[in-house]
Amino acid sequence: MNKHLTILMSLLLLGTLGCRQATIEAGEPETPERLPTALAEGITVEPFMQIGRGGIRLCLDPISGDFFYNNMRGDIYRIYRQADSLYDEKLYDVKDHGIESLQGMYFLDSSLYLVGNKFYQDNKATKGIVMRGQLAQEGKYKWDTLAITEAYGKPKTLYSHEFNGIALSPDQQFIYINSGARTDHGEVQDNDGLFPGLRESNLTACILRLPVNGKNVLLRDDSTFLAEEGYLFAAGIRNAYDLDFSPKGHLFAVSNSSDYDHPEDMFWVREGHHYGFPWRMGNMDNPQQYADWEADPEKDPFINTRTHAYTHRYFRNDPDFPKKPATLNITPPVLNYGPDANFYRERETGEVKDGDDTGEAVGTFTAHRSPLGLFFDQDSLLAPPYTGEGFVLSYTFGEYSSLMRPISTLGGDLMHLKLQYDPETDNYTVNCYRIVEGFRGPTDALMIENDVYVIETSGMIWKIRLPVHLQT
């Protein structure tokens, strides 16, 4: 069965997914007055279902064959088919599973895994948590705790990226959980002095590996403990809101960068590797680590004055910024050679360039695209050029984004990812091709055979049909 996939939130606010703050409110679904447009031959798009606003993850229950989706508030819905109609029903909420910020969901046989956070100390501290629902005879799920972290400090004015992305290992023995950064780009977030000098926790900006049959695993805020127990899989990733294994068994992640105009990352995630955060994002240095940096948008065009980080002075001269360890080897992101999603600011001048014109590779996607919904053609069902290859959504549509618009007006799309392994660098490169455009806040994609279902926070699920091999 092909892996279902994931991610998050509202067009103008764009929150936990990436670098923009967001809220999700329930409401009436929008009328599908528009239809996303296929940009390649052999692809069709049609409405599947209107749902309430705020849906972020879409999964298939392998037992019932029904779709499930959730919102961040912790509500879990089941979609039923009755004759030729579809309807949804809320099955569970935070009172059932206890997760106050629910950002990840995954089925494995008769078990449903939920990923998110609980809040403590009047919402000033948080714990990442993984809950497991096991299907009982009466058709309900019985919940237990697979893992929970020690409490760590929340920032005051910055969204916290928290526990979100989840992937299952090919042997189905482990789940991989993304724990996003608690900062925009490594600045101090002390919440009015409650957590003096705190930037990142040992439990944030990393990918954790947990046994699927674990029970009440306590994840301590101690990097040595996490590494020795085998829970810390990789570090230095700001916010990999979506993860998936390729058909070759390689784990990939798409990550959202900060409010600075560096590109958004895609990584081949390997055990024990460090991917650079907070010293590097988008294959570029974070300038705040340098004592002589002036956080002045007149001098640094990578700073957008409309961003949360700028208005709250997270961009600033920061002589106490931790030095990158001299022994730290940073694994770079997948380099994008276009022809799509490869606009970038030139480091020396700040001018926006198209990698197709300059021949420069981008690491990986155009800034502020917010890549989500990563998935692969696991069983090589699709016709060329898509056979066995990857796909990713872009949450942000540049035309409506004050962050992305100065760089590119393209986004809100589905892209084909043609990944190639480069033995010289022991890493991957990618060519990106936009194949569907016109989504509004797409957060997750679920592939079933050659049909891809895309959920939007706007209150729509779309069905995209991709071409399959011709029968002979």
For each residue, the residues with C-beta under 8 A, 3 or more apart:
1: 60 62
2: 375 376 377 378 379 447 448 449
3: 167 168 244 245 375 376 378 447
4: 58 59 60 106 107 375 444 445 446 447
5: 242 244 373 374 375 444 445 446 447
6: 56 57 58 104 105 164 165 166 241 242 372 373 443 444
7: 17 56 57 164 165 241 242 372 373 393 395 443 444
8: 15 16 17 22 56 72 103 164 241 372 395 443 457
9: 13 14 15 16 17 22 24 56 72 395 441 443 457
10: 13 14 15 22 23 24 441 457
11: 14 396 397 400 401 440 441 457 458
12: 400 401
13: 9 10 20 21 22 23
14: 9 10 11 17 18 19 20 21 22 370 395 396 401 403
15: 8 9 10 18 20 21 22 23 159
16: 8 9 22 72 101 103 159 160 161 162 164 180 239 241
17: 7 8 9 14 20 22 239 241 256 370 372 395 443
18: 14 15 239 241 256 257 264 368 370 395 396
19: 14 184 256 257 258 259 307 308 309 368 403
20: 13 14 15 17 259 307 308 403
21: 13 14 15 158 159 308
22: 8 9 10 13 14 15 16 17 159
23: 10 13 15
24: 9 10 53 54 56 71 72 73 457
25: 53 54
26: 52 53 54 71 73 75
27: 52 53 54 459
28: 52 53 459
29: 50 51 52 53 458 459 460
30: 33 50 53 440 458 459 460
31: 50
32: 35 47 50 460
33: 30
34: 438
35: 32 45 46 47 438
36: 45 436 437 438 439 462 464
37: 45 436 437 438
38: 43 44 45 435 436 464
39: 43 434 435 436 437
40: 43 416 433 435
41:
42: 383 466 467
43: 38 39 40 435 436 464 465 466 467
44: 38 464 465
45: 35 36 37 38 436 462 463 464 465
46: 35 462 463 465
47: 32 35 50 460 461 462 463
48: 86 453 460 461 462 463
49: 79 86 88 460 461
50: 29 30 31 32 47 459 460 461
51: 29 55 69 77 79 88 455 459 460 461
52: 26 27 28 29 55 71 77 88 459
53: 24 25 26 27 28 29 30 457 458 459
54: 24 25 26 27 71 72 73 457 459
55: 51 52 58 69 70 71 77 443 455 456 457 459 461
56: 6 7 8 9 24 69 70 71 72 103 443 444 455 457
57: 6 7 69 70 103 104 105 443 444 455
58: 4 6 55 67 68 69 444 445 446 453 455 461
59: 4 67 68 69 105 106 107 112 446
60: 1 4 65 66 67 68 107 446 448
61: 64 65 66 67 68 78 107 112
62: 1 65 107 109
63: 109 110 135
64: 61 78
65: 60 61 62
66: 60 61 78 79 80 81
67: 58 59 60 61 78 79 446 453 461
68: 58 59 60 61 76 77 78 79 91 105 107 112
69: 51 55 56 57 58 59 76 77 79 88 455 461
70: 55 56 57 74 75 76 77 102 105 114
71: 24 26 52 54 55 56 74 75 102
72: 8 9 16 24 54 56 101 102 103 116
73: 24 26 54 93 94 102
74: 70 71 92 93 94 97 99 100 101 102 116
75: 26 70 71 90 92 93 94 102
76: 68 69 70 90 91 92 93 97 102 105 114
77: 51 52 55 68 69 70 88 89 90 91
78: 61 64 66 67 68 88 89 91
79: 49 51 66 67 68 69 86 87 88
80: 66 86 87 88 89
81: 66 85 86
82: 85 86 87
83:
84:
85: 81 82
86: 48 49 79 80 81 82
87: 79 80 82
88: 49 51 52 69 77 78 79 80
89: 77 78 80
90: 75 76 77 93
91: 68 76 77 78
92: 74 75 76 96 97 133 141
93: 73 74 75 76 90 96
94: 73 74 75 97 98 99 100 102
95: 98
96: 92 93 143
97: 74 76 92 94 102 114 131 133 143
98: 94 95 118 129 131 143
99: 74 94 102 114 115 116 117 118 129 131
100: 74 94 116 117 118 119
101: 16 72 74 116 117 118 119 162
102: 70 71 72 73 74 75 76 94 97 99 105 114 115 116
103: 8 16 56 57 72 115 116 117 162 163 164 241
104: 6 57 113 114 115 116 163 164 165 166 177 178
105: 6 57 59 68 70 76 102 112 113 114 115 166
106: 4 59 112 113 115 166 167 168 175
107: 4 59 60 61 62 68 111 112 113
108: 111 113 168 172 212
109: 62 63
110: 63 134 135
111: 107 108 132 133 134 135 212
112: 59 61 68 105 106 107 132 133 135 141
113: 104 105 106 107 108 130 131 132 133 146 166 175 212
114: 70 76 97 99 102 104 105 130 131 132 133
115: 99 102 103 104 105 106 128 129 130 163 164 165 166 177
116: 72 74 99 100 101 102 103 104 128 129 162 163 164
117: 99 100 101 103 126 127 128 129 160 162 163
118: 98 99 100 101 126 127 129 148
119: 100 101 123 125 126 154
120: 123 124 125 126 127 151
121: 124 125 151 194
122:
123: 119 120 154
124: 120 121 153 154 156 191 194
125: 119 120 121 151 152 153 154
126: 117 118 119 120 151 152 153 154 160 162
127: 117 118 120 148 149 150 151 152
128: 115 116 117 148 149 162 163 177 179 203 219
129: 98 99 115 116 117 118 145 147 148 149 163
130: 113 114 115 145 146 147 148 163 175 177 210
131: 97 98 99 113 114 143 144 145 146
132: 111 112 113 114 143 144 145 146
133: 92 97 111 112 113 114 141 142 143
134: 110 111 141 142 144
135: 63 110 111 112 139 140 141
136: 139 140 141 142
137:
138:
139: 135 136
140: 135 136
141: 92 112 133 134 135 136
142: 133 134 136
143: 96 97 98 131 132 133
144: 131 132 134 215 216
145: 129 130 131 132 148 215 216
146: 113 130 131 132 210 212 214 215 216 217
147: 129 130 210 214 216 217 218 219
148: 118 127 128 129 130 145 216 217 218 219
149: 127 128 129 152 179 203 218 219 220 221
150: 127 203 218 219 220 221
151: 120 121 125 126 127
152: 125 126 127 149 182 201 203 204 221
153: 124 125 126 182 189 190 191 194 195 198 201
154: 119 123 124 125 126 160 182 191
155: 158 159 160 182 183 189 191
156: 124 189 191 192
157: 308 312
158: 21 155 182 183 184 189 308 312 314
159: 15 16 21 22 155
160: 16 117 126 154 155 180 182
161: 16 164 179 180 181 182 204 238 239 241
162: 16 101 103 116 117 126 128 179 180
163: 103 104 115 116 117 128 129 130 177 178 179 180
164: 6 7 8 16 103 104 115 116 161 178 180 239 241
165: 6 7 104 115 176 177 178 240 241 242 243 253
166: 6 104 105 106 113 115 175 176 177 178 243
167: 3 106 175 176 243 244 245 251
168: 3 106 108 172 174 175 176 212 245
169: 172 173 174 175 176 245
170: 245 249
171: 174
172: 108 168 169 212
173: 169 211 212
174: 168 169 171 209 210 211 212
175: 106 113 130 166 167 168 169 209 210 212
176: 165 166 167 168 169 207 208 209 210 233 243 251 269
177: 104 115 128 130 163 165 166 207 208 209 210
178: 104 163 164 165 166 207 237 239 240 241 243 253
179: 128 149 161 162 163 203 204 205 206 207 208
180: 16 160 161 162 163 164 204 205 238 239 240 241
181: 161 184 186 200 204 205 238 239 277 278
182: 152 153 154 155 158 160 161 189 198 199 200 201 204 205
183: 155 158 186 187 189 199 200 278 314
184: 19 158 181 187 258 259 308 309 314
185: 258 259 260 278 281 286 288 309 314 315
186: 181 183 199 200 277 278 279 286 288 289 321 322
187: 183 184 199 288 309 314 315 316 318
188: 197 198 199 318 320
189: 153 155 156 158 182 183 195 198 199
190: 153 193 194 195 196 197 198
191: 124 153 154 155 156 194 195
192: 156
193: 190 196
194: 121 124 153 190 191
195: 153 189 190 191 198
196: 190 193
197: 188 190
198: 153 182 188 189 190 195 201
199: 182 183 186 187 188 189 278 322
200: 181 182 183 186 204 205 278
201: 152 153 182 198 204 221
202: 221 222 223 226
203: 128 149 150 152 179 206 219 221 226
204: 152 161 179 180 181 182 200 201
205: 179 180 181 182 200 235 236 237 238 239 277 278
206: 179 203 232 233 234 235 236 237
207: 176 177 178 179 233 234 235 237 240 243 253 269
208: 176 177 179 219 226 231 232 233
209: 174 175 176 177 230 231 232 233 271
210: 130 146 147 174 175 176 177 214 217 231
211: 173 174 214 217
212: 108 111 113 146 168 172 173 174 175
213:
214: 146 147 210 211 217
215: 144 145 146
216: 144 145 146 147 148
217: 146 147 148 210 211 214 231
218: 147 148 149 150
219: 128 147 148 149 150 203 208 226 231
220: 149 150 225 226
221: 149 150 152 201 202 203
222: 202 225 226
223: 202 226 227 232
224: 227 228
225: 220 222 228 229
226: 202 203 208 219 220 222 223 229 231 232
227: 223 224 230 231 232
228: 224 225
229: 225 226
230: 209 227
231: 208 209 210 217 219 226 227
232: 206 208 209 223 226 227 235
233: 176 206 207 208 209 269 271 272
234: 206 207 237 269 270 271 272 273 274 275
235: 205 206 207 232 273 274 275
236: 205 206 273 274 275 276 277 330
237: 178 205 206 207 234 240 253 255 265 267 269 275 277
238: 161 180 181 205 255 256 257 258 265 277 278 281
239: 16 17 18 161 164 178 180 181 205 255 256
240: 165 178 180 207 237 243 253 254 255 267 269
241: 6 7 8 16 17 18 103 161 164 165 178 180 254 255 256 372
242: 5 6 7 165 253 254 371 372 373 374 392 444
243: 165 166 167 176 178 207 240 251 252 253 269 374
244: 3 5 167 251 252 374 375 376 390
245: 3 167 168 169 170 249 250 251 252 376
246: 249 250 251 252 376 390 419
247: 376 377 378 379 380 388
248:
249: 170 245 246
250: 245 246 268
251: 167 176 243 244 245 246 268 269 270
252: 243 244 245 246 266 267 268 269 334 374 390 419
253: 165 178 207 237 240 242 243 266 267 269 374
254: 240 241 242 264 265 266 364 365 371 372 374 392
255: 237 238 239 240 241 264 265 266 267 275 371
256: 17 18 19 238 239 241 264 370 371
257: 18 19 238 260 262 263 264 265 281 282 367 368
258: 19 184 185 238 262 281 286 309
259: 19 20 184 185 304 307 308 309 310 314 315 403
260: 185 257 281 286 287 302 303 309 315
261: 301 302 303 304 345 367 368 406 407
262: 257 258 281 282 283 284 286 302 367
263: 257 281 282 283 284 333 336 344 362 363 364 365 366 367
264: 18 254 255 256 257 282 364 365 366 367 368 369 370 371
265: 237 238 254 255 257 275 281 282 283 333 334 363 364 365
266: 252 253 254 255 333 334 336 364 365 371 392 417 430
267: 237 240 252 253 255 275 331 333 334
268: 250 251 252 331 334 427 428
269: 176 207 233 234 237 240 243 251 252 253 273 275
270: 234 251 273 331
271: 209 233 234
272: 233 234
273: 234 235 236 269 270 331
274: 234 235 236 328 329 330 331
275: 234 235 236 237 255 265 267 269 280 330 331 333
276: 236 279 280 281 330 331 332
277: 181 186 205 236 237 238 280 281
278: 181 183 185 186 199 200 205 238 281 286 289 322
279: 186 276 285 286 289 324 330
280: 275 276 277 283 284 285 286 330 332
281: 185 238 257 258 260 262 263 265 276 277 278 284 286
282: 257 262 263 264 265 333 362 363 364 367
283: 262 263 265 280 332 333 335 362 363 364
284: 262 263 280 281 347 363
285: 279 280 289 290
286: 185 186 258 260 262 278 279 280 281 289
287: 260 290 293 300 302
288: 185 186 187 293 295 315 316 318 321
289: 186 278 279 285 286 293 318 321 322 323 324
290: 285 287 293
291: 317 319 321
292:
293: 287 288 289 290 300 317 318
294: 299 300 317
295: 288 300 303 315 316 317
296: 299 300 303
297: 300 301 303 304 305 310
298:
299: 294 296
300: 287 293 294 295 296 297 303 350
301: 261 297 345 349 350
302: 260 261 262 287 345 350
303: 260 261 295 296 297 300 307 310 315
304: 259 261 297 307 310 402 403 406
305: 297 310 311
306: 310 311 402 403
307: 19 20 259 303 304 310 311 403
308: 19 20 21 157 158 184 259 311 312 314
309: 19 184 185 187 258 259 260 312 314 315
310: 259 297 303 304 305 306 307 313 314 315
311: 305 306 307 308
312: 157 158 308 309
313: 310 316
314: 158 183 184 185 187 259 308 309 310
315: 185 187 259 260 288 295 303 309 310
316: 187 288 295 313
317: 291 293 294 295
318: 187 188 288 289 293 321
319: 291
320: 188
321: 186 288 289 291 318
322: 186 199 278 289
323: 289
324: 279 289 328
325: 328
326:
327:
328: 274 324 325
329: 274
330: 236 274 275 276 279 280
331: 267 268 270 273 274 275 276 427
332: 276 280 283 335 363 425 427
333: 263 265 266 267 275 282 283 363 364
334: 252 265 266 267 268 363 364 419 427 428 429 430
335: 283 332 361 362 363 364 427 429 430
336: 263 266 341 342 355 361 362 363 364 365 429 430 431 432
337: 342 355 361 429 430 431
338: 341 342 354 355 356 362 431 432
339: 342 356 431 432 433
340: 410 415 432 433 434
341: 336 338 362 364 365 366 369 394 410 415 432 434
342: 336 337 338 339 354 355 356 361 362 365 366 432
343: 352 353 354 355 362 366 367 407 408
344: 263 352 353 355 360 362 366 367 407
345: 261 301 302 350 351 352 353 367 407
346: 349 350 351 352 353
347: 284
348:
349: 301 346
350: 300 301 302 345 346
351: 345 346
352: 343 344 345 346 406 407 408
353: 343 344 345 346 357 358 360
354: 338 342 343 357 358
355: 336 337 338 342 343 344 358 359 360 361 362
356: 338 339 342
357: 353 354
358: 353 354 355
359: 355
360: 344 353 355
361: 335 336 337 342 355 429
362: 263 282 283 335 336 338 341 342 343 344 355 365 366
363: 263 265 282 283 284 332 333 334 335 336
364: 254 263 264 265 266 282 283 333 334 335 336 341 371 430
365: 254 263 264 265 266 336 341 342 362 369 371 394 432
366: 263 264 341 342 343 344 362 369 398 404 407 408 410 411
367: 257 261 262 263 264 282 343 344 345 403 404 407
368: 18 19 257 261 264 396 398 401 403 404 407
369: 264 341 365 366 394 395 396 398 404 408 411
370: 14 17 18 256 264 394 395 396
371: 242 254 255 256 264 266 364 365 374 392 393 394 395
372: 6 7 8 17 241 242 254 392 393 394 395 442 443 444
373: 5 6 7 242 391 392 393 414 442 443 444 445 454
374: 5 242 243 244 252 253 254 371 390 391 392 445
375: 2 3 4 5 244 390 391 392 445 446 447 452
376: 2 3 244 245 246 247 388 389 390 391
377: 2 247 380 381 382 386 387 388 389 390 391 447
378: 2 3 247 447
379: 2 247
380: 247 377 387 388
381: 377 449 450 468 469
382: 377 386 387 388 389 450 466 467 468 469
383: 42 386 387 466 467 468 469 470
384: 387
385: 389 416 418
386: 377 382 383 389 391 416 466 467
387: 377 380 382 383 384 469
388: 247 376 377 380 382
389: 376 377 382 385 386 416 417 418 419
390: 244 246 252 374 375 376 377 416 417 419
391: 373 374 375 376 377 386 414 415 416 417 435 445 447 452
392: 242 254 266 371 372 373 374 375 414 415 417
393: 7 371 372 373 413 414 415 439 442 443 444 445 454
394: 341 365 369 370 371 372 397 411 412 413 414 415 439 442
395: 7 8 9 14 17 18 369 370 371 372 411 412 441 442 443
396: 11 14 18 368 369 370 400 401 403 404 411 412
397: 11 394 400 401 404 410 411 412 439 440
398: 366 368 369 401 404 405 407 408 409 410 411
399: 405 409 411
400: 11 12 396 397 405
401: 11 12 14 368 396 397 398 404 405 411
402: 304 306 405
403: 14 19 20 259 304 306 307 367 368 396 406
404: 366 367 368 369 396 397 398 401 407 408 409 411
405: 398 399 400 401 402 408 409
406: 261 304 352 403
407: 261 343 344 345 352 366 367 368 398 404
408: 343 352 366 369 398 404 405 411
409: 398 399 404 405
410: 340 341 366 397 398 413 434 437
411: 366 369 394 395 396 397 398 399 401 404 408
412: 394 395 396 397 437 438 439 440 441 442
413: 393 394 410 434 435 436 437 438 439
414: 373 391 392 393 394 434 435 436 437 439 442 445 452 454 464
415: 340 341 391 392 393 394 432 433 434 435
416: 40 385 386 389 390 391 432 433 435
417: 266 389 390 391 392 430 431 432
418: 385 389 430 431 432 433
419: 246 252 334 389 390 428 429 430
420: 428 429 430 431
421: 427 428
422: 425 426 427 428 429
423: 426
424:
425: 332 422
426: 422 423
427: 268 331 332 334 335 421 422
428: 268 334 419 420 421 422
429: 334 335 336 337 361 419 420 422
430: 266 334 335 336 337 364 417 418 419 420
431: 336 337 338 339 417 418 420
432: 336 338 339 340 341 342 365 415 416 417 418
433: 40 339 340 415 416 418
434: 39 340 341 410 413 414 415 437
435: 38 39 40 43 391 413 414 415 416
436: 36 37 38 39 43 45 413 414 439 464
437: 36 37 39 410 412 413 414 434
438: 34 35 36 37 412 413
439: 36 393 394 397 412 413 414 436 442 454 456 462
440: 11 30 397 412 456 457 458 460
441: 9 10 11 395 412 456 457 458
442: 372 373 393 394 395 412 414 439 445 454 455 456
443: 6 7 8 9 17 55 56 57 372 373 393 395 455 456 457
444: 4 5 6 7 56 57 58 242 372 373 393 454 455
445: 4 5 58 373 374 375 391 393 414 442 452 453 454 455
446: 4 5 58 59 60 67 375 452 453 455
447: 2 3 4 5 375 377 378 391 451 452 453
448: 2 60 451 453
449: 2 381 468
450: 381 382 465 466 467 468
451: 447 448 463 464 465 466
452: 375 391 414 445 446 447 463 464 465 466
453: 48 58 67 445 446 447 448 461 462 463 464
454: 373 393 414 439 442 444 445 461 462 464
455: 51 55 56 57 58 69 442 443 444 445 446 460 461
456: 55 439 440 441 442 443 459 460 461 462
457: 8 9 10 11 24 53 54 55 56 440 441 443
458: 11 29 30 53 440 441
459: 27 28 29 30 50 51 52 53 54 55 456
460: 29 30 32 47 48 49 50 51 440 455 456
461: 47 48 49 50 51 55 58 67 69 453 454 455 456
462: 36 45 46 47 48 439 453 454 456
463: 45 46 47 48 451 452 453
464: 36 38 43 44 45 414 436 451 452 453 454
465: 43 44 45 46 450 451 452
466: 42 43 382 383 386 450 451 452
467: 42 43 382 383 386 450
468: 381 382 383 449 450
469: 381 382 383 387
470: 383
471:
472:
